[in-house]
Amino acid sequence: MDITKDIQPMTTFRNHSAEIMQHLKETKRPVILTVNGKAAAVVQDAEAYQHLLDLVAEASAAEGIRQGLEDIRNGHSRPAGEAFDEIRAEYGISR
């Protein structure tokens, strides 16, 4: 992060939005917009934002797998057939 370019007052963004958008495309770094000297919003290139969303989805999937494996190690699981039999019984589904 380059605080001289990546943190800007909202008024600067309003007055120079084209230049700031070009900066976003070139650097792929977000720009933090401030109001009265305090962070108010983050503006980010769409491609960089999509990359961030993809990373979050990956991390979420990995965490789900980690938790599942931990449950198995701790004996908090049962055979799938048993679970399906219970569901069939509960909803009156025949095989």
Secondary structure, DSSP 8 states (H G I E B T S, - for coil): --HHHHEEEHHHHHHSHHHHHHHHHHH---EEEEETTEEEEEE--HHHHHHHHHHHHHHHHHHHHHHHHHHHHTT----HHHHHHHHHHHHT---
